[in-house]
Amino acid sequence: MDIMKRGVRIILLAVALLSLGGCMNKFKQIKITSVTLESVNPTGLKSFDAVVNLGINNPAPSFNIMNLKADVKRDSVAIFHARGENIAVAGRKEQIYRVPVSGQLDSAVTLLQMAVLLRRFDASEYTVDLSARAVVGGIGKDLVYTGIPLASLLEKARK
């Protein structure tokens, strides 16, 4: 009898692992389908609030994106910081999500420096560091991406 119980447990464990593997495969298929800027409102000399429309095709179960942060850098020096509100991504669905974002210039950047940077703006000189926490059913994973070329992000946003 003990051998049968152990055999059933092993089979159940194998089925659970295979199901989890299939689910993880679905998470790898999630795609950002569009990024558009809906609005920008200055909230001070060095800060703003914005709304970004983010298109997501999610073949996986629903999940939450929390603690969304982005830093724009030039020559490895932070120029700009942005924070997005949490997003509840619907499962097995393609949808556009409105994401409120707040941003500000780094405290070391003066308005004069920013004016010069904007006048000579070349996206290929900038990189973006992104971080967030994805949470599925109470289990979370930190997502960190560093050194993403800003030019490639802008190109994807145009498509």
C-alpha positions as CSV (number, residue, x, y, z in Angstrom):
1,M,0.0,0.0,0.0
2,D,2.9,2.4,0.9
3,I,4.5,1.7,-2.5
4,M,1.2,2.7,-4.3
5,K,0.9,5.9,-2.3
6,R,4.5,6.8,-3.2
7,G,3.9,5.9,-6.9
8,V,0.7,8.1,-7.0
9,R,2.7,11.0,-5.4
10,I,5.4,10.7,-7.9
11,I,2.9,10.7,-10.8
12,L,1.1,13.7,-9.4
13,L,4.4,15.6,-8.9
14,A,5.4,14.8,-12.5
15,V,2.0,16.0,-13.8
16,A,2.3,19.2,-11.8
17,L,5.9,19.8,-13.0
18,L,4.8,19.3,-16.6
19,S,1.8,21.6,-16.2
20,L,4.1,24.2,-14.6
21,G,6.5,23.9,-17.5
22,G,3.7,24.5,-20.0
23,C,2.6,27.5,-18.0
24,M,6.1,28.9,-18.0
25,N,6.3,28.5,-21.7
26,K,3.2,30.7,-22.0
27,F,4.9,33.4,-19.9
28,K,7.8,33.4,-22.4
29,Q,5.3,34.2,-25.2
30,I,4.0,37.4,-23.7
31,K,4.6,40.3,-26.1
32,I,4.5,44.1,-25.8
33,T,2.5,45.0,-28.9
34,S,2.4,48.8,-28.7
35,V,3.6,51.7,-26.6
36,T,2.0,55.2,-27.1
37,L,2.2,58.3,-25.1
38,E,-1.3,59.5,-24.4
39,S,-0.5,62.7,-22.4
40,V,2.2,64.6,-20.6
41,N,1.6,67.2,-17.9
42,P,4.4,69.2,-16.2
43,T,4.2,69.1,-12.5
44,G,7.2,71.4,-11.8
45,L,10.3,72.6,-13.5
46,K,12.0,69.2,-13.4
47,S,9.0,66.7,-13.1
48,F,5.9,65.6,-15.0
49,D,3.0,63.1,-14.9
50,A,2.2,61.2,-18.1
51,V,-0.1,58.4,-19.3
52,V,1.3,55.6,-21.4
53,N,-0.8,53.2,-23.4
54,L,0.8,49.8,-23.2
55,G,-0.4,47.0,-25.5
56,I,0.2,43.5,-24.1
57,N,-0.6,40.2,-25.8
58,N,-0.7,37.7,-22.9
59,P,-1.4,34.0,-23.7
60,A,-0.5,33.1,-20.0
61,P,-2.6,33.4,-16.9
62,S,-3.3,36.8,-15.3
63,F,-0.5,38.5,-13.4
64,N,0.4,41.8,-11.8
65,I,3.3,44.1,-12.7
66,M,4.5,46.1,-9.6
67,N,7.2,48.6,-8.8
68,L,7.8,49.6,-12.4
69,K,10.9,51.8,-12.6
70,A,13.0,53.2,-15.5
71,D,16.2,55.2,-15.5
72,V,17.4,56.9,-18.6
73,K,21.2,57.3,-18.7
74,R,23.8,59.0,-20.9
75,D,27.4,57.8,-20.5
76,S,26.3,55.6,-17.5
77,V,25.1,58.8,-15.7
78,A,21.4,59.0,-14.7
79,I,19.6,61.8,-16.4
80,F,16.0,60.9,-15.8
81,H,13.9,58.7,-13.5
82,A,10.4,57.4,-14.1
83,R,8.0,55.3,-12.0
84,G,4.8,53.6,-13.3
85,E,1.7,52.5,-11.3
86,N,0.9,48.8,-10.9
87,I,-0.7,47.0,-13.7
88,A,-3.1,44.0,-13.5
89,V,-2.6,42.1,-16.8
90,A,-5.6,40.0,-17.8
91,G,-4.9,36.4,-18.6
92,R,-5.1,34.9,-22.1
93,K,-6.0,38.2,-23.7
94,E,-4.6,41.0,-25.8
95,Q,-5.4,44.4,-24.3
96,I,-4.1,48.0,-24.1
97,Y,-3.4,49.2,-20.5
98,R,-3.4,52.8,-19.4
99,V,-0.3,53.2,-17.2
100,P,0.1,56.5,-15.2
101,V,3.7,57.4,-15.0
102,S,5.5,60.1,-13.0
103,G,9.0,61.2,-13.9
104,Q,11.7,63.7,-12.9
105,L,15.1,64.8,-13.9
106,D,18.0,63.5,-11.8
107,S,18.8,66.0,-9.0
108,A,22.3,66.4,-10.4
109,V,21.0,67.6,-13.8
110,T,20.4,71.4,-14.1
111,L,17.8,72.9,-16.4
112,L,20.6,74.4,-18.6
113,Q,22.2,71.0,-19.0
114,M,18.8,69.6,-19.9
115,A,18.3,72.3,-22.6
116,V,21.7,71.4,-24.1
117,L,20.9,67.7,-24.1
118,L,17.6,68.2,-25.8
119,R,19.1,70.5,-28.4
120,R,21.7,67.9,-29.3
121,F,19.4,64.9,-28.6
122,D,20.6,61.6,-30.2
123,A,18.8,58.5,-28.9
124,S,21.8,56.3,-29.7
125,E,23.7,58.1,-26.9
126,Y,21.2,57.0,-24.2
127,T,20.4,53.7,-22.5
128,V,17.5,52.6,-20.2
129,D,17.5,50.5,-17.1
130,L,14.2,48.9,-16.3
131,S,13.0,47.0,-13.3
132,A,9.7,45.6,-12.1
133,R,8.2,42.8,-10.1
134,A,5.9,40.3,-11.8
135,V,3.5,38.6,-9.4
136,V,1.4,35.5,-10.2
137,G,-0.8,33.9,-7.5
138,G,1.3,35.4,-4.7
139,I,4.7,34.3,-6.2
140,G,6.8,37.1,-7.5
141,K,9.9,37.5,-9.7
142,D,12.0,40.5,-10.0
143,L,12.7,41.6,-13.6
144,V,15.7,43.7,-14.2
145,Y,17.0,44.9,-17.6
146,T,20.0,47.1,-17.9
147,G,21.7,49.0,-20.7
148,I,18.8,48.8,-23.2
149,P,19.5,51.2,-26.1
150,L,16.9,54.0,-26.0
151,A,17.0,54.0,-29.9
152,S,15.8,50.4,-30.0
153,L,12.9,51.2,-27.6
154,L,11.9,54.2,-29.6
155,E,12.0,52.1,-32.8
156,K,9.7,49.4,-31.2
157,A,7.3,52.1,-30.1
158,R,7.0,53.4,-33.7
159,K,5.9,50.0,-35.0
